[in-house]
Structures are given as C-alpha cells and as structure tokens.
C-alpha cells in the first residue's frame, strides 16, 4: 500500500510537471494567461510566477497588464522573495498611481520590509525602513483602513529597536565598560523618552556610573561619585513612584558616603 501511494504521488507530480511544460512552451499567450490565473487561484505561486514573468512583457500596456503586475508582485511575496516583492509593489504604484489597488500595494511595499525585519540581535536596517515606509503610508493615506495596523507595526518596530539599544548598553555593562554603558543608556533614554522602562534605564545609568567611579583613580573619585549623586537625584525627581526607588536611595547613600570618605582622606593628607 505504501509503495502504491509513493508511485501514485510520483505519477501525479510527473503529470503536473509535464502539463506545465506544455503550457510553458505554448505560443498561445491568452491560454498562458488563463493558466497563470488558474495557478495563482490554486496558490501554485511558483508556476504562476514563471508564467507571469513572461506575460509581464507580452501584455505590457494592455488591459490585462495591471492585473498581471498585481499578481506577479504577490507571487514574489507569497514565495517569500520579499526584496523582489518590494520592488514590484513599488513599481506597481509608480505605473498605476490612480489604480484602486495602489493604496494596497503601497502598504504591501512597507510590509515587505517588516517581513524582512530580523531577530533583535541582528542588523535592524529593515526594521528602521519599516518605520519610515509605514509612517509615509500613514501620511499619504490618512483615511486608510490599514492605519491601525500600520501604527501597531511601527510601535512593534520601535520596541524592537529600543530592546536592541538596551541590550547593547547592558552588554557594555556586563563586559565592564561602565562609562560606555552609561553613555549608551543615556542615549537610549533620549531616543525613547516616553518608554515604560525609563526608570529601569535610569537605574542602569546609576549603576554604570557608580561602578565607573569605584574603579577611578583617587583624583577622579569625588567628581565621579558626585555624578552618581546627580543621576540619583534626577531619578528621585522624575520617578517618585518607581518600585526601584529603594535601590536608587541605596546608591545615593553609598555615593555620598564615598564622597565623604574621599574628602576625609584628602583632609588627612593635607594635615
């Protein structure tokens, strides 16, 4: 029974390939168009794409060209060839700016960048492009039903970029590059001033500069612990209800005690 099933599948596959080969070799372009549409409707995008690629040139400028262009672009998309799909979606809007499908294709162009957005540890060029193109879509089509979805995607992409920047800052801290960690986290806070994690970022800045001060030579310690005190006071003013307040108060007390210790040591040396 198993052998029969394998043979049957093989026979059907051969028959399908043989039939497509005949379609591909045909000089009847109307027939090829009908078959391309059939393959597309059946979600056989690989075969549909091969036919549309030829028909794209044959029917250019004809009444069929818009539909061919539309389906050809989606074939690339469904086959996960997102770079090619992006180019085709873009081309469709340029060739048919007044088409009823232009708004959809404009959105899909932006969406292809979103589909190419990788996991957070990798280069986020396509994530940044997604934000730019989705925002451009929102500005160009303010009444589109896709506005909500576009806005949600922008928020997701911004969250991903924020997480990547945070991971970079945390990595500096974990590797012992405390000044770099403080600078990177400050930049992170400036880039995302309304982040729900702003108090966590501020605490990381405090920790980073505290560790940096600890490792400093005697002549630099007072100034650098004073910087920690400044950061702690900024935290207290900005996040009075934060659950992290006790930890910040601890760093504030430690920093003030270190400043006193440095001054006492300086007094001893002076006397």
N, C-alpha and C positions, 0 to 999 in steps of 0.2 A: 504493500500500500504506500509506504514511504517513497519507494523508488518511483512508483507511478506518479505520485504528487510532484516529485522533483522533475520528472520528464515532462509532465503537463506544464509546469511553470516555465521550463526551458522552451517548450514549443510555443507557448504564448508570447514569451519575450522575443523569440526569433521572428514570430509572425508580426509583432508590433514593429520591430526594427525594420523588417522587410517592407512593411507598408509605409513607414515613414520615409524610407529610402526612395520609394516610388514617388511619394509626394514631393520630396526634395528635388528630384530630377525632373519633375513636370515643368513644362513651359506654359502651363495654364495658370496665370497669376491670380485670376479670380478664384480658381479652385484652391490654390495655395492659401489665399486669404481666408476662405471658408474653413480650411483645415486648421489654420493658425488660430482662428477664433474658437474652433472646437477644442483644440488642445488647451487653449487658455481657459475656456469654460470648465474643462475637466481637470484644471490645475496641473497640467503637464507643462510646466513653465519652461523646462529645458527644450522640448521640441518646439513649443510656441516661440520661444526666443530665437531659435535658429531660423524659423520661417519669417518672423517679423523683421529680423535683421536684413534679409534680402528684400522683403516687401517695402521696407522703410525707404529704400532708394527708388524702387519701381513706382510707388504711389505718391511720391513727394509732390505736393502741390494739388493733389486730387481731393475729392470729397471724403475719401477714406483715410487721408493722411493723419488727421487729428486723432482718430480712434486707434490707428496703428501706433502712433507715437505714444499715446497714453498707455496702451497695453505693453508695448515694448519696454517702457520705463518700469512698469510694475513687474515684468518678468525678471528684470535685473534685481529688483528689490526682493521679490519672493525667493530668488536664488541666492540671496544674501550677498550679492555683489554690490554693496552699499555705495562704494565710491563711484561706480558706473551709474548706479541708480540716481545718485545725487546730481550727476552731470546731465542725465536725461530729464529729470524733473525740472532742473534749471532751464534746459533747452526748450522744454515744452512751454514754459511760461513766457520765454522770450519770443517763441514763434507764434504762440496763440495767447497773447496777453488779454484778449477780450473773451476767451473761452469760459464757458460755465464751469469748467474743470480747473481753471487757472489757480483759483484760491486753494483748492485741494492739493494741487501739485506744488504750490508754493510751500504749503505746510509740510508735505512729504519730503521736500528738499531739506528742510530744517530737521525733520525727524530722522533722516538717514544719518546725520551727524550724531544724534542721540543714540542710535543703534550701534554706532562705532565707538561710543564712549566706553573706555575700558575700566577694569577694576582700579580702585583708588591708588594703588601703589605705582601704576604705570603713568606714562605721559598723558596729560589731560588736554591736549590741543583740541581734540574733537568735542570735549565737554565744554570748553570755552567757546568754540564755534557754535555749539548747540544754543548756548545762551544768547549769543549775538543774533543768530538767524531766527530763533523763536521770538526774540524781542522785536526784530524787524517785521516779522509776520504780524505780531500784535499791533504794531504801529500802522502797518499797511492795511490790515483787515480788522478794524476795531469792532465790527459787528459780527464777526465770525463765530459760529458755534464752537469752534476749536479754541477759543480764547482761554477758557478754563483749563483745558488740557495743556495748552502751551505754557500757561502760567505755572501749573504744577510741575511741569518738566523743568522749567527754569529754576524753580525752588529746589528740586532734587539735584540739579547740576551744581547749583551754588553750595548746597550742603556737601556734595562730594568734594568740591574744590576746598571748602573750609576744612573738611576732615583731612584732606591731603596736606594742607598747610599745617594743621595741628600735629599730624604725625611727623612731619619734618622737624617741627620745633621740639617735639617730645624726643625725637631721635638725637638731636643735638644735646639735650639734657642727659639722656641715658648714656651717651658717649663721653660725657664730662665736659662738653663745650658749653659752659654755663652762660658766658656772655652772649654767644651766638644764639643760645636758646632764648635768652631774654629779649634780644633784638627781634628774632623771628616771631616770637609770641606777641610782641608789641605790634609788629606789622600785621599779624593775624587779627588782632583786636581792631586795628584801624580799618582793615579791609571788611570786617564783618561787625560793625558797631552795635547792631541790633541782635546779635547772636544770643540764643538762650543759654549758651555756655560761657558767656563773657566773664562771669565770676570765677569759673574754673581756669580760664586763660589768665586772668589777673593773678590768681594764686600761683600758677606756673611761673609767671614773671617774678613774683616774690621769691619763690623757691630758687629760681635760677640765679637771681642777683645775690641772694643770701649765700649760696654755695660759692659764687664767684668772689664775694667779699671774704669768705672764710679762707680761700686759697691765696688771697692777695698778700703782698709784702706789707710789712708794718706801716710804711709811709702811706699806703693806699687804703688801709682798712677802714679808717674813720669815714672817709668820703663815701666809700662803697657801702658800708653799713647804713650810712645816712640816706643813701639812695633807696635801700630796702625800706627804711622808715617812711620815706616819701611814698613809695609804692603801697605800703600797708595803709597809710592814711587815705590815699586815693581810693583804695578798696573800701574802707570803712564808710567813706562819704558816698560812694556810688552804690554799694550793695549792702545797705544796713540790715536787710532781712535775710541775707545769704546764710545757708547752712554751713558755709565754710568759715564763718566769722571767727570761731574759736581758734581754728588753725592759724588764721591771719594774726589774731591777737598774740598767739604764741610766738610767731615770727617777729612781731613788733617788739615784744618784750625781750626776746633774745638779741635782737639787733641793738636795742637801746642799752642792754647790758654789755654788749661787745663794745659799743662806743664808749661807755663809762670805763671799761677795762683798758681800752687804748689810751684814753685820757689819763687814767691813773698811772699807766706805765710811762707816759710822756712826762708826767709830773715827777715821778721817781727819778727818771734820767736827768731831768733838769736840775734836780736838787743834788 
